[in-house]
Amino acid sequence: MLLIKRMMMMIRRLLISVLFIILLQAGYSQGDDFGIWYGINAELRLVKKLDVNVSTVVRTFDNASKIEQGYLEGGVSYKFNKYLSFAASYRIINTVENDSRYHLRQKWFTDIKGSYPVGKFSFSARFRFQVQTRTFIEKVADKIPDYHARIKFKAIYKIPDFPVNPYLCYESFSPLFSNSDRLIDKNRFTAGAEYKISKMHSIEAEYIYQRDYMPQLADMNIVSITYNIKF
């Protein structure tokens, strides 16, 4: 009975948080787009502290009626200790460009992540250095790789003896080595939950509010569904 009360309390708090984000952006919602992201993520332990990850994602836009992009990503992560880890990955993307056709992009990532448990909560912060190259060239600047620094904060509430763990995230995207007028050109606010089916399998469901400032102001509401498997 006590467990059910705790579960209901956390679900209520999660819903309130999602509602707060929606209401916070209500004044800007008239031109918002909506998309659904579908993902599969696989993780394999190679040796102690060293994992390899492979994921594939399809993202839709225009009220989830069209595919914006699909990508395949692979990488490795090394856990120094229970608080600190490092990761590197490569992503190949097929994305729609300004000519309404699909063209390839590539991204490289390096991550440093720190996490710390506090009671039933787990707090983490991740710094990601991102490099992107394009094959669709409209202007000379498109030939130059695009560099971004991404900072992500995440708080997870681990419900004892219950398979659902809700969480909240915030991520910022900051352009590097460019003449951008903005310190941050994209924000993501996320409220989600992970459902553990078994030790190897889980499903994540998220609501993401994304605000792009460049090349022009654009807001997007996203529902993300990811299936995770660990070997």
C-alpha positions as CSV (number, residue, x, y, z in Angstrom):
1,M,0.0,0.0,0.0
2,L,2.8,2.4,0.9
3,L,4.6,1.5,-2.4
4,I,1.5,2.4,-4.4
5,K,1.2,5.7,-2.6
6,R,4.8,6.5,-3.4
7,M,4.3,5.5,-7.0
8,M,1.2,7.7,-7.3
9,M,3.1,10.6,-5.7
10,M,6.0,10.4,-8.1
11,I,3.7,10.0,-11.2
12,R,1.8,13.1,-10.0
13,R,5.0,15.1,-9.6
14,L,6.2,14.0,-13.1
15,L,2.9,15.0,-14.7
16,I,3.0,18.4,-12.9
17,S,6.6,18.9,-14.2
18,V,5.5,18.1,-17.8
19,L,2.5,20.4,-17.4
20,F,4.7,23.2,-16.1
21,I,7.0,22.9,-19.1
22,I,4.0,23.0,-21.5
23,L,2.4,26.0,-19.8
24,L,5.8,27.8,-19.7
25,Q,6.0,27.6,-23.4
26,A,2.2,28.1,-24.1
27,G,2.8,31.7,-25.3
28,Y,5.0,30.4,-28.1
29,S,3.0,27.3,-29.0
30,Q,1.0,28.5,-31.9
31,G,3.7,27.7,-34.5
32,D,5.1,24.6,-32.7
33,D,5.7,21.4,-34.7
34,F,5.2,17.9,-33.3
35,G,7.3,14.9,-33.9
36,I,7.8,11.3,-32.8
37,W,11.3,9.7,-32.3
38,Y,11.6,5.9,-32.5
39,G,14.8,4.4,-31.2
40,I,16.5,1.1,-30.5
41,N,19.7,1.0,-28.3
42,A,21.9,-2.0,-27.7
43,E,24.8,-2.2,-25.2
44,L,27.4,-4.9,-24.8
45,R,29.9,-5.3,-22.0
46,L,33.3,-6.1,-23.7
47,V,35.4,-6.3,-20.6
48,K,35.1,-4.9,-17.1
49,K,34.3,-1.1,-17.2
50,L,34.3,-1.1,-21.1
51,D,31.0,-1.2,-23.1
52,V,30.2,-0.9,-26.8
53,N,26.9,0.8,-27.8
54,V,24.9,0.7,-31.1
55,S,21.7,2.6,-31.6
56,T,19.4,3.5,-34.5
57,V,16.8,6.3,-34.5
58,V,14.1,7.6,-36.8
59,R,12.8,11.1,-36.2
60,T,9.6,12.5,-37.7
61,F,8.4,16.1,-38.1
62,D,5.6,18.1,-39.6
63,N,3.1,16.8,-37.0
64,A,4.8,13.4,-37.2
65,S,3.7,13.0,-40.9
66,K,7.2,13.0,-42.4
67,I,10.6,11.5,-41.6
68,E,13.1,14.2,-40.8
69,Q,16.1,11.9,-40.4
70,G,17.3,8.5,-39.5
71,Y,20.7,7.6,-38.1
72,L,22.9,4.8,-37.0
73,E,25.4,5.4,-34.2
74,G,28.1,3.3,-32.6
75,G,30.5,4.0,-29.8
76,V,32.4,2.9,-26.7
77,S,32.3,4.0,-23.1
78,Y,34.7,3.5,-20.3
79,K,33.7,3.7,-16.6
80,F,36.6,5.0,-14.5
81,N,34.7,4.4,-11.3
82,K,31.0,4.6,-10.1
83,Y,31.0,8.4,-10.5
84,L,32.9,9.2,-13.7
85,S,32.9,7.8,-17.2
86,F,34.2,8.7,-20.7
87,A,32.6,7.9,-24.1
88,A,33.3,8.4,-27.8
89,S,30.9,7.7,-30.7
90,Y,30.3,8.1,-34.4
91,R,26.9,8.8,-36.1
92,I,26.0,8.6,-39.7
93,I,22.7,10.5,-40.6
94,N,20.4,10.6,-43.5
95,T,18.5,13.9,-43.1
96,V,16.1,16.0,-45.2
97,E,17.8,19.3,-46.3
98,N,16.5,22.6,-47.8
99,D,16.0,21.0,-51.2
100,S,13.5,18.6,-49.6
101,R,15.8,15.6,-50.4
102,Y,17.8,13.4,-48.1
103,H,21.5,13.9,-47.7
104,L,24.2,12.4,-45.5
105,R,25.7,14.1,-42.5
106,Q,28.3,12.8,-40.0
107,K,28.8,13.5,-36.3
108,W,31.5,12.6,-33.9
109,F,31.1,12.8,-30.1
110,T,33.3,12.7,-27.1
111,D,31.6,12.7,-23.6
112,I,32.6,13.1,-20.0
113,K,29.9,12.1,-17.6
114,G,29.7,12.4,-13.8
115,S,26.9,10.9,-11.7
116,Y,26.2,10.9,-8.0
117,P,23.4,9.1,-6.0
118,V,21.6,11.0,-3.2
119,G,19.1,8.8,-1.4
120,K,16.6,7.5,-4.0
121,F,17.8,10.1,-6.5
122,S,20.6,9.9,-9.0
123,F,22.0,13.1,-10.4
124,S,24.2,13.3,-13.4
125,A,25.9,15.9,-15.7
126,R,27.4,15.2,-19.1
127,F,29.6,17.4,-21.2
128,R,29.6,16.4,-24.9
129,F,31.9,17.8,-27.6
130,Q,30.3,17.4,-31.0
131,V,31.6,17.8,-34.6
132,Q,29.3,17.7,-37.6
133,T,30.0,17.6,-41.4
134,R,27.6,17.9,-44.3
135,T,27.4,16.6,-47.8
136,F,24.6,19.0,-48.9
137,I,26.4,22.3,-49.7
138,E,24.5,25.5,-50.2
139,K,27.2,28.0,-49.3
140,V,30.9,28.0,-48.6
141,A,30.3,27.9,-44.8
142,D,28.6,24.5,-45.2
143,K,32.0,23.0,-46.1
144,I,33.3,23.9,-42.7
145,P,32.7,21.4,-39.9
146,D,30.2,22.5,-37.2
147,Y,31.3,22.4,-33.6
148,H,29.1,22.3,-30.5
149,A,29.4,21.9,-26.8
150,R,26.4,20.2,-25.2
151,I,25.8,20.2,-21.5
152,K,23.1,17.8,-20.1
153,F,21.8,17.6,-16.5
154,K,19.6,14.7,-15.5
155,A,17.8,13.7,-12.3
156,I,16.4,10.2,-11.9
157,Y,14.1,9.0,-9.0
158,K,14.6,5.3,-8.4
159,I,11.4,3.8,-7.0
160,P,12.2,0.9,-4.6
161,D,10.9,-2.5,-5.8
162,F,9.1,-0.9,-8.8
163,P,10.1,-1.2,-12.5
164,V,9.4,2.4,-13.5
165,N,11.9,5.2,-12.8
166,P,10.9,8.8,-13.7
167,Y,13.4,11.4,-14.7
168,L,13.9,15.0,-15.8
169,C,16.6,16.4,-18.1
170,Y,17.8,19.7,-19.5
171,E,20.3,20.0,-22.3
172,S,21.9,23.0,-23.9
173,F,23.7,23.3,-27.3
174,S,26.4,26.0,-27.6
175,P,28.2,26.8,-30.9
176,L,32.0,26.7,-30.8
177,F,34.7,28.3,-33.0
178,S,32.0,30.4,-34.9
179,N,30.8,34.0,-35.0
180,S,27.4,33.1,-33.6
181,D,25.6,35.9,-31.6
182,R,24.2,33.4,-29.2
183,L,25.8,31.5,-26.4
184,I,23.1,28.8,-26.6
185,D,21.4,28.0,-29.9
186,K,19.2,25.1,-28.8
187,N,17.6,23.9,-25.6
188,R,15.9,20.6,-24.7
189,F,13.6,20.0,-21.7
190,T,12.7,16.4,-21.1
191,A,10.4,14.5,-18.7
192,G,10.4,10.8,-19.1
193,A,10.3,7.4,-17.4
194,E,12.1,4.1,-17.9
195,Y,10.2,0.8,-17.6
196,K,12.4,-2.2,-16.8
197,I,11.0,-5.3,-18.4
198,S,13.8,-7.4,-17.2
199,K,17.5,-7.2,-16.3
200,M,18.3,-7.0,-20.1
201,H,15.3,-5.2,-21.5
202,S,13.7,-1.8,-20.9
203,I,11.6,0.8,-22.6
204,E,11.9,4.6,-22.2
205,A,9.1,7.1,-23.0
206,E,9.8,10.8,-23.0
207,Y,8.2,14.1,-23.7
208,I,10.8,16.6,-25.1
209,Y,10.3,20.3,-25.6
210,Q,12.9,21.6,-28.0
211,R,13.6,25.2,-28.8
212,D,15.9,26.2,-31.7
213,Y,17.2,29.7,-32.0
214,M,19.1,29.3,-35.2
215,P,18.7,29.9,-38.1
216,Q,15.4,31.2,-36.8
217,L,13.2,30.6,-33.7
218,A,11.4,27.3,-33.9
219,D,9.8,25.2,-31.2
220,M,9.0,21.5,-31.3
221,N,7.1,19.1,-29.1
222,I,8.5,15.6,-29.3
223,V,7.4,12.1,-28.0
224,S,10.4,9.7,-27.9
225,I,10.1,6.0,-27.5
226,T,13.3,3.9,-27.1
227,Y,13.8,0.2,-26.6
228,N,17.0,-0.7,-24.7
229,I,18.7,-4.1,-24.6
230,K,21.9,-5.0,-22.6
231,F,23.9,-8.0,-23.3
